[in-house]
Amino acid sequence: MGIDNRFKFAIPIYGAGYVTEADTYMGISDTDKEAFVRNNYDGRTYFKNVTYPTFWVNGTNDAHFPMTMTNQSCAEMKVPSKIRYDVRMAHGENIPMKLNEIYTFADYVLMGGDALTTFDTPKINGNIASVTYKSKYKISSAQLCYTLDNGTWNVRNWNTTSATVSGNTISANIPIGAKTIYFNATDSRGLMTTSVYRSRLSFNKQ
């Protein structure tokens, strides 16, 4: 991505940029090595050059690519991006192949199909979280996904609670003690996408 712009779209699954900052074995603590990898090999160096739509797919507890990497990579995009965070999605080659959202996104770009639901950045007001969305299809269900844990991302426990859909806004009460939250929404086709996540440190930054 960002090196060869002949592609029509990209769907990064698990992997992302900011690999050197991973809190698993892929992270690099040596400053000189980290700088070399970041400046020459890491995706973040090239994301600014991407000219095509992207769809980022990851799980909340992936052992190799924590959500921080996906969130930061998506933020680097200067082109339309969508995200799908799946609670506790396992890591493996066959698992993403079963996600209909991937093929719908490809059809949308290549064949003019209908788009997946798009989210703005969630907003926090007291103990209420909300997010606006765009979808051609009715939202059949929505959830606030949250974790009460800090520390290493792949061992955090994630939970879900029902969210309310009103017009083009989804909202929910933030459970007491939640450290990180994001929304998901499933449309009438049974296709799910999510918002970026918000962490407690950023709750006051609207």
Salt bridges, closest charged atoms under 4 A:
ASP4 OD2 - ARG6 NH2 2.68
GLU21 OE2 - ARG44 NH1 3.20
GLU34 OE1 - ARG38 NH1 2.49
GLU34 OE2 - ARG44 NH2 3.95
ASP42 OD2 - ARG44 NE 3.02
ASP62 OD1 - HIS91 ND1 2.60
ASP86 OD2 - ARG84 NH1 2.82
GLU101 OE2 - ARG84 NE 3.49
ASP114 OD1 - LYS136 NZ 3.08
ASP187 OD2 - ARG189 NH2 2.83
